[in-house]
Amino acid sequence: MAQLIDYNVSVPAVVTNQVAIALPLTPNKAILSQLGIFVLPQYALNNRVQLVATFGGQGTFGIPRFLFRVFRDNQEIYYAEQGFESGFEHYGIATFQVIDINVPAGAHAYTFYVENLQPGTTGQIIGPMNVSAAVYAV
């Protein structure tokens, strides 16, 4: 059975329209959230870090392609794309889960970024925004 060895959360915005983070055109990116975890040395070769993130977005012109990127320290470990239509639907929620396997011992920072892959469109992160990280020994 897995054993929880560390847990952390980051909740920059709890409701829709609490923030307005403009969606920069790639290769630029905006930081959405950052949180840290700690892996004990005895679990360095036998762990799983589970990250769960939710970000509310809004298309403001066209159909922007939101690219969400996750980094552990300075290394990209995950990315996912989500479109937010500015016409009919206008608002949306992107929720995703990342599993990082056998993370080295020590303290690590996970950073969540967003950027726009579609030139000529605009969008923004409007909330809610929340991220959790759980470290399990397996």
Kinemage of the C-alpha trace (Angstrom):
@kinemage 1
@onewidth
@group {chain A} dominant
@subgroup {mainchain}
@vectorlist {calphas} color= white
{ca met a 1} P 0.000 0.000 0.000
{ca ala a 2} L 1.268 3.475 -0.885
{ca gln a 3} L 2.259 5.766 1.975
{ca leu a 4} L 1.792 9.558 1.809
{ca ile a 5} L 5.135 11.198 2.643
{ca asp a 6} L 4.517 14.840 1.666
{ca tyr a 7} L 1.645 17.056 0.530
{ca asn a 8} L 1.297 20.673 -0.558
{ca val a 9} L -1.289 22.940 -2.193
{ca ser a 10} L -1.328 26.273 -3.970
{ca val a 11} L -4.607 28.159 -4.408
{ca pro a 12} L -3.915 31.499 -6.113
{ca ala a 13} L -7.608 32.087 -6.977
{ca val a 14} L -10.707 30.427 -5.544
{ca val a 15} L -13.406 31.734 -7.912
{ca thr a 16} L -13.997 32.753 -11.532
{ca asn a 17} L -12.947 36.335 -12.388
{ca gln a 18} L -10.689 36.635 -9.342
{ca val a 19} L -7.605 37.100 -11.560
{ca ala a 20} L -6.911 38.240 -15.125
{ca ile a 21} L -3.646 36.726 -16.365
{ca ala a 22} L -3.179 37.525 -20.044
{ca leu a 23} L -2.263 34.567 -22.237
{ca pro a 24} L 1.133 35.376 -23.804
{ca leu a 25} L 1.929 34.203 -27.311
{ca thr a 26} L 4.498 31.409 -27.429
{ca pro a 27} L 7.465 31.291 -26.828
{ca asn a 28} L 6.570 33.629 -23.953
{ca lys a 29} L 4.767 32.099 -20.992
{ca ala a 30} L 3.078 33.210 -17.770
{ca ile a 31} L 3.592 31.563 -14.382
{ca leu a 32} L 0.294 30.367 -12.925
{ca ser a 33} L 1.390 28.601 -9.774
{ca gln a 34} L 4.397 27.152 -7.986
{ca leu a 35} L 4.659 24.771 -5.073
{ca gly a 36} L 7.319 22.653 -3.425
{ca ile a 37} L 7.580 19.102 -2.180
{ca phe a 38} L 10.232 17.094 -0.349
{ca val a 39} L 11.286 13.522 -1.058
{ca leu a 40} L 13.015 11.723 1.787
{ca pro a 41} L 16.261 9.932 0.814
{ca gln a 42} L 14.910 6.473 1.684
{ca tyr a 43} L 12.138 6.936 -0.922
{ca ala a 44} L 14.239 8.392 -3.779
{ca leu a 45} L 13.980 5.280 -5.957
{ca asn a 46} L 10.463 4.256 -5.078
{ca asn a 47} L 8.046 7.202 -5.169
{ca arg a 48} L 5.293 8.863 -7.155
{ca val a 49} L 4.433 12.544 -7.125
{ca gln a 50} L 0.825 13.183 -8.087
{ca leu a 51} L 0.028 16.707 -9.244
{ca val a 52} L -3.557 17.816 -9.854
{ca ala a 53} L -4.241 21.256 -11.335
{ca thr a 54} L -7.338 23.239 -12.274
{ca phe a 55} L -7.269 26.536 -14.150
{ca gly a 56} L -10.258 28.550 -15.346
{ca gly a 57} L -9.753 30.238 -18.693
{ca gln a 58} L -11.495 32.549 -21.094
{ca gly a 59} L -11.151 33.026 -24.825
{ca thr a 60} L -11.356 36.765 -25.549
{ca phe a 61} L -10.773 36.721 -29.331
{ca gly a 62} L -10.834 33.760 -31.698
{ca ile a 63} L -10.044 30.327 -30.311
{ca pro a 64} L -6.789 30.602 -28.383
{ca arg a 65} L -4.866 27.365 -27.820
{ca phe a 66} L -3.836 27.350 -24.158
{ca leu a 67} L -0.669 25.297 -23.675
{ca phe a 68} L -0.172 24.318 -20.033
{ca arg a 69} L 3.395 23.331 -19.112
{ca val a 70} L 4.646 21.759 -15.869
{ca phe a 71} L 8.268 21.904 -14.786
{ca arg a 72} L 10.045 20.107 -11.941
{ca asp a 73} L 12.842 22.448 -10.971
{ca asn a 74} L 14.140 23.495 -14.434
{ca gln a 75} L 13.002 20.432 -16.393
{ca glu a 76} L 9.722 20.228 -18.299
{ca ile a 77} L 7.873 17.056 -17.326
{ca tyr a 78} L 4.416 17.556 -18.848
{ca tyr a 79} L 2.363 19.657 -21.224
{ca ala a 80} L -1.267 19.698 -22.351
{ca glu a 81} L -3.293 21.847 -24.724
{ca gln a 82} L -6.831 23.205 -24.346
{ca gly a 83} L -8.811 25.539 -26.596
{ca phe a 84} L -11.183 28.136 -25.155
{ca glu a 85} L -13.641 29.499 -27.720
{ca ser a 86} L -14.352 33.218 -27.443
{ca gly a 87} L -17.734 33.126 -29.188
{ca phe a 88} L -20.327 30.646 -28.016
{ca glu a 89} L -18.804 29.049 -24.891
{ca his a 90} L -16.379 31.808 -23.856
{ca tyr a 91} L -15.369 30.224 -20.496
{ca gly a 92} L -13.818 26.900 -19.587
{ca ile a 93} L -12.003 24.878 -16.963
{ca ala a 94} L -8.846 22.890 -17.660
{ca thr a 95} L -8.136 20.148 -15.113
{ca phe a 96} L -5.267 17.725 -15.484
{ca gln a 97} L -3.231 15.243 -13.490
{ca val a 98} L 0.524 14.695 -13.746
{ca ile a 99} L 2.373 11.683 -12.331
{ca asp a 100} L 6.118 12.168 -11.775
{ca ile a 101} L 7.856 8.844 -11.073
{ca asn a 102} L 10.971 8.244 -8.940
{ca val a 103} L 11.733 11.868 -8.168
{ca pro a 104} L 15.247 12.302 -6.684
{ca ala a 105} L 15.640 12.890 -2.946
{ca gly a 106} L 15.462 16.467 -1.694
{ca ala a 107} L 13.347 19.577 -2.191
{ca his a 108} L 11.746 20.211 -5.579
{ca ala a 109} L 9.732 23.071 -7.033
{ca tyr a 110} L 6.896 22.403 -9.459
{ca thr a 111} L 5.955 25.362 -11.651
{ca phe a 112} L 2.843 25.653 -13.826
{ca tyr a 113} L 2.964 27.889 -16.904
{ca val a 114} L 0.568 28.799 -19.715
{ca glu a 115} L 1.095 30.205 -23.203
{ca asn a 116} L -0.937 30.702 -26.399
{ca leu a 117} L -0.054 28.595 -29.450
{ca gln a 118} L -2.485 30.347 -31.831
{ca pro a 119} L -1.332 33.692 -33.301
{ca gly a 120} L -4.087 36.252 -33.826
{ca thr a 121} L -6.143 35.057 -30.855
{ca thr a 122} L -6.296 36.182 -27.239
{ca gly a 123} L -7.301 34.683 -23.927
{ca gln a 124} L -6.714 34.865 -20.222
{ca ile a 125} L -6.682 32.817 -17.051
{ca ile a 126} L -9.518 34.096 -14.885
{ca gly a 127} L -9.741 31.530 -12.100
{ca pro a 128} L -10.337 29.440 -10.228
{ca met a 129} L -6.725 28.288 -9.917
{ca asn a 130} L -5.628 25.462 -7.644
{ca val a 131} L -2.811 22.928 -7.622
{ca ser a 132} L -2.030 20.071 -5.249
{ca ala a 133} L 0.999 17.800 -4.957
{ca ala a 134} L 1.095 14.511 -3.068
{ca val a 135} L 4.250 12.415 -2.692
{ca tyr a 136} L 3.709 8.696 -2.195
{ca ala a 137} L 6.188 5.985 -1.281
{ca val a 138} L 5.289 2.831 -3.189
